[in-house]
Amino acid sequence: MSTPPARPRAALLLLAYLAFVSLGLPDGLLGVAWPSTRADFDVPTEAVGWVLTAGTVGYLTSSVLAGFTLARVGVGALLAGSTLLASLALTGYSVSPVLAVLVGCALLLGLGSGAVDSGLNAYAAGAFGPRHMNWLHAFFGLGVAIGPLIMTAVLSAGLAWRWGYGVVAAAQLVLAAAFALTVRAWQRGVPASTEAGDAIQAPIVRVPVRETLRLPAVWSGTLAFVLYVAIEVSAGLWAFLLLTEGRGLSAAVAGGCVSAYWGSLFVGRIVQGLVAERLGAGLVLRVSLAGMAVGAALIAVPGPALLAVLGLVVVGFAAAPVFPLLTLTTAERVGAAHADRAIGLQIGAAGIGAALVPAGLGVLIGNTSVQVLGSALLVLALALIALYEWGARRSTGRPTGQPAPTQPGGEGQPASGPVRPVVDGR
């Protein structure tokens, strides 16, 4: 007898969307709040580097650890505890008397956010289809966009910057309570996704950690996240400089063009979530990776500013589904018994790609010319294509778009391909 599919529970899906919004909120607060914050603490502008570094260290640490402990802790408890930690950290922001305390709170916020990001991505990769996976990541961008609005409203009302963090801390506390109240719902039979976004109950398998770390597909997938995020962040970070100093646009026009780049990323995730659900994640990934290379080539070609702007929009729209779909198809590349750990490594690697590669590209630009941006993005995009294709050929899971195989003893029952593991921690 075939197993009837069950769609993701509406309450859990809503909480997942809200959680991704909440992940983006603190990122949007800092830029608007920092001028007031540094004035309060009487520190130089560059002191923000300490805050960013502490947050990144916490994020990398917890995102990797969460992937290796998720099955043992349980996704519901992980989300509840990590969101509570983020709420406490943001409360610490609002009452910090000196910069050193704020830096410590940034470390705690990174620990909480990294675990939520890794845990939710791992759960969503098994429970949600391509559409919801893309939309979840689009809602992260929505959170980043809402954060500055909250802090701007607070400052415009004549309140201290601390109130902005207090508001977000309260929202995080409510979300933590919601996760705590739904712990059993998150843990009750974690489903494995089907191509249509439905879910089936999966068996449980125990695998040693060392087996996960031996898989070449785990490390190729991790490197793919470094390359992808490096492209996404580098394009957004250095596009303004390219358009003003390299292509002669005014600051106002260039700023609008950079906004168009981020806007194309958001719109692309909404639109291509539907496309991926119809055509399959594998096809959309390949087309998107090729589109990123085409966009980078347009940026690299010497010519009018319009050509570079077009390239940026193409890169943004093409890149939109790559992060969520790479996460969604992790089990197909490494085997579902290793998926949670691999996703934890990938989320941590994404933080490295967002921090180190754009900074290194800045050094390259400083020693050559901003015109090198397009060529660097093209090299990264081609490397990402090659890495993805190599990993796809060595994948240990079932190919994208194929139905789950059946076990010999039961017609229609899922085999061990899309399992959700309980790891033994060795």
N, C-alpha and C positions, 0 to 999 in steps of 0.2 A: 504494500500500500504506500502511495507517495505521501511525502510529508507536506502538508499545506503550508504555503508561505504566509508569513506574518509581517506586516509592515512595521517600521519603527514606531514605538509608542509616542504619541503626540506630546505627552508631558516631558519625556526624556529628550525628545528632539528640540522642544522649546528651550529647555534648560541648556542644551548644548549650544544653541544659537546665542543665548544670553551669556554663556560662559566665554564664547569667542569674542563677543562685544566687550566683555569685562577685561579680557586679555589685552585688548588694544587701548583701553581707556588710559592707563598710566603712561603709556608711551606718548600719548597726545598731551598730557598735562605738563610734562617737564619743560618743553620748549617755551611755553607761555609763562610758566611760573618762575623759571630760572633767574631772570633779571631781578625780580623782587626777592627771591630766595637768597641770591648771592649778596644783595644789599643788606638783608637782615643779618646774615652771618659775617658780613664784611670780608668776603673772600673774592679773589679774582675770577673773571669769567671762565678761565680754563679749568677751574676747580671742578667744573661739571664732569670732567674726565674721571675723577674718583668715583662719582656716583654711577656713571655708565659702566666703569670697569667692575665695580662691585656687583652691579646688577647682572652683568654678563657672566661673571664667575658663578654666581648663584644659579642662573638659568641653565648654563651648560651642565653644571653638576647634577641638578635635580632632574633635568630632562633625560639624561642618560640613565641615572639610577632608577627613575620611574619605569623605564622600559624593562629593566631587569627585575623589578620587584612588583610589577603591576598584578600579575596573577596571584601572588602570595598575599598582597595587601587587599586587593579588590578595588575595582575602578571607582565604585561609589564612595568608599572610605577615603581613597586617595584624593578624589575631587573635593570632598567635603573638608578634609584636613588642609589641603593645599590652598583652597580658597579662603579658609579661615586664616591661615598664615599670611596670605596676601592682604587680607583686611587689617590684620594687626600691624603689618609693615606699613601700610598706608596711614593708619592711625599714628604710627610712630613718626611718619613724615610730618604730620600736622602738629605734633607737639615737640619736635626735635629742638633742643636749645642751641646746639652747635652742629657744625658740618659733620664731625666725626660720627655723631649719632645718626644723622641722615644717611651717611654712607653705610652704616651697619644695617639700617632699615632697607636700603637698596639691595643689600645682599639677601635679606630675608624675602623681599619682594621677588627677587630673581628666583629664589628657591621655590616659592609658591607658584609663580607663573610658569616656570619650566615644567614642573610636575603636572600642572593642569593642562598645559599645551601637549605634552607627551601623552598623558593619560587619555585625553579626549581624542587626539588623533588616532591612537591605537584602538580605542573603542569604536570610533566612527569608521575606521578602515574595515572593521568586521561587521558593523551593524547597519551602515548607511550606504547607499549607492552613489554613483558619480554626481548626480544632481545635488544632493544634500552635502556631499563632501566639498564641492565647489562653493556652494552657498555659505557653508560654515566659514570658510576662509574669506569670503567676501564680507561677512559680518565682522571679522577681525578688523578689516579696513574701515568699516563703519565705526567701530569703537575708537580707532585712531583718529578719525575725523571728529567724533563727538567730544573727545577729551579736550582739545583746545577751546571748543565752544563753552564747556563747563567752566574752565579756568578763566576765560575771558569774561563770562557773565559774572563770576565771583568778583574779579578785580574791578569790573565796571560798576558793580554795586557798592564799591568802596570797602569791600571786605579784604582781609589778608589772604595771601595765597594759600595759607594753611587750610582755609575753609574748603577750597577746591579738593584737596586731598581727603578732607574729612567727608565730603559728600560721596566721593567714590568709595571710600572705606566702608561707609554705611551700606552702599549698594552691594559691595562684595560680601558683607556680613549677611545680608538677606539671601544672597545667592548660596553662601555656605550653608545656611540653615535649610534651604531647599534641597541641596545635595544630601545633607544629613537625613532629611526626612524621606529621601528616595533611595537610600543605600541599597535596600533589598531589591528594588526594581532594577537598578543598574547591574546587580550581581546575578539576578535570576536568569540563568541560561544565556550567557553572552552569545549573540547570534553571529553567524557568518554571512557576509553579503552575497547576493546574487547580482548578476549584471543589471537586472531591472531595478535594483534597490530594495528588493524584498529581503527577507531573512529566513534562515533555516536553523534549526537547532543542531549544534555540532558536538561531536565527542570531545573528550579531554585527553590530552597526551602530555606526558612528562618528558622533558628533554634537558640534558645538561647544558650549562652555559658554554662549556668549551666547544660543544658541537656548533652552537650559533657562531662563535668567534672564528671557527675554521672555515666558514662558508665564504668563498670569494664574492658571491652576490651580495652579501651583507656589506662588505667594504666598498664594492663598486657603487652600491646604492647610497652609502654614506657619502662618498666622494661626489656623487651626482647632486646631492643636496647642497654641498659646498659650492659647486659650480653654478647651480641654478640661482641660489640666493645671492651669490656674488654678482651675477648679471643683473638681477632685479634691483638690488640696492645700489650698485655702482651706476647704473643708468639714471636712477632717480637722484643720486647724490651729485653727480658731475655734469648732468645735462645742462643745468643753468649756466655753469661756467663755459661749457662748449658753445651754447647758443649766444652768449653775450660776447665773450672774448674771441671765440673762434669763428662765429658766423655773423656777428655784428648786430644782433637784435638788442632792442632796449630791455632794460631790466623788467619793466612791467609786462612786456610781451613774452619775454623768456619765462617769467614766473608763471604766466598763464599756460604756456606750453608744458612746463613741468607738471602743473596740475592736470593737464590733459593726459599726460603719461600715467599718473596714478589713477585718474578716472577711468582710463581704458583698461587698467588692471582690474578695477572693481566691476565694470560693466562686463568685461570678458568672463569673469567668474560666474556672473549671473547667467549670461547667455550660453556659455559653453558647458555649464552644468547640465542644461537640457540636451545639448548636442551630444555630449558624452554618454548620456543615458540611452540615446537612440542608436548611436553609431558604435559605441564601445570605447572603453578607456584607452586601449592600445592604439587604435587608429587616431584618436584625437591627440594623444601624446605625441605621436610621430609627426603629425601635421603641425602641432604647436611648436615642437622643437625646431622644425624646418622654418617655421614662420619667424622664430626668434633670430635665426641666422640671417634670414632675408632682411629683417629690420635692422640688425646690426650692420649689415653690408650697406644699407642705405645711409646709415649714420657715418660710416667710414668713407664713403665716396665724397671727394671734394666737390662742393657745389653750393647752391643757394641754401639759405637757412631752412626753407620749406622742405627740402629733401631730408634734412636731419630731423625736423619735427615729425614728418611722416614716418621716418624710421623709428622714432621713439614710440609713437602711437602703435605701430605694428608690433614692436617688441612687447609693449605693455599688454596688448590684446592677446597676442600669441602666448605670452608667458602665463597668462591668467590661470589656466587649469593645470599647469605643470606641477606645482607643489602639492595641491590636493590629490591629483591623480597618481603621482608617484607614491604618495602615502597610501592611497587606496589599493594600489596594485603591489604593495610590498610583499604580501603573502604569496603572490604568484611568482615572485622572483626568488624568495628565500625559503618558501614553505611556511604555512601558517603557524606551525609550532614554534617558529623563530620570529614571528612577525612583531610581537610586542617589543622584544629586545631590539630588533633592527630599527623599528620606528623611533625608539628612544635615542639610539645612536644618530639617526638621521636628523631628529629635531635638534640635538646638541650640535651636530655638524652644521646645521643651518645657521646657528648663532656664530660659529667660527667664520662661515662664508660671509656673513653680514658685517663682521668686524674687521677681519684681517685683509681680505682681498680688496675691498674698496679703499682701505687705508694704503695698501701697497700700490694700488693704481694711482692714488693721489701723489705718492712719491714719484712714480713714473711720469706723471703729468708735469710735476714740478721740475723734473730734470730734462724733459723734452718739450712737449707742447700738448695743449688740451686736445689737439686734433687726433692724438693717439687713442682717444676714448673709443671711437667706433671700431678700430682695428682690434683693440683689446677685447671688446665685447664679442666681436666675431670669432676670435680665437677661442674664447670661453664657450661660446655657443656650439662651435664645431666639436670641441672636446666633449661637451655634454652629450651631443648626438652620438658620438662614437662610444662613449661610456655606456649610454643607455642601450644601444644595440648590442654591445658586448654582454652586458648584464642580462638582457632579454634572452640571448641565445643560451646562456648558462643557467637560466632560471630553473628552480626546483619545483615550483608550483605549476598549476595548470595554466595554459595560455589565456590571455584576456579574451573574453567573449565566448569561451567554450563552457557548456554546462558542467556542473559538478558531476563527477563520475559516481557510479553506484557501487556499493559493496556487493560481493558475490552472494551474500546470504540474504539480501533484502532489496527487492525492487524499489528503486526510487530513493533509497536511503543514502545520504551523503557519505562518501568515503573520506579518507583522512586528509584530502587536499585542503579543504577550508576549515580545519579545526582551529579552536581557540585553546591555547595551552595552559596548563598549570605547571610551572617550572619547579625544579627541585632545588634551584639555587646553587648547584655545585659549579 
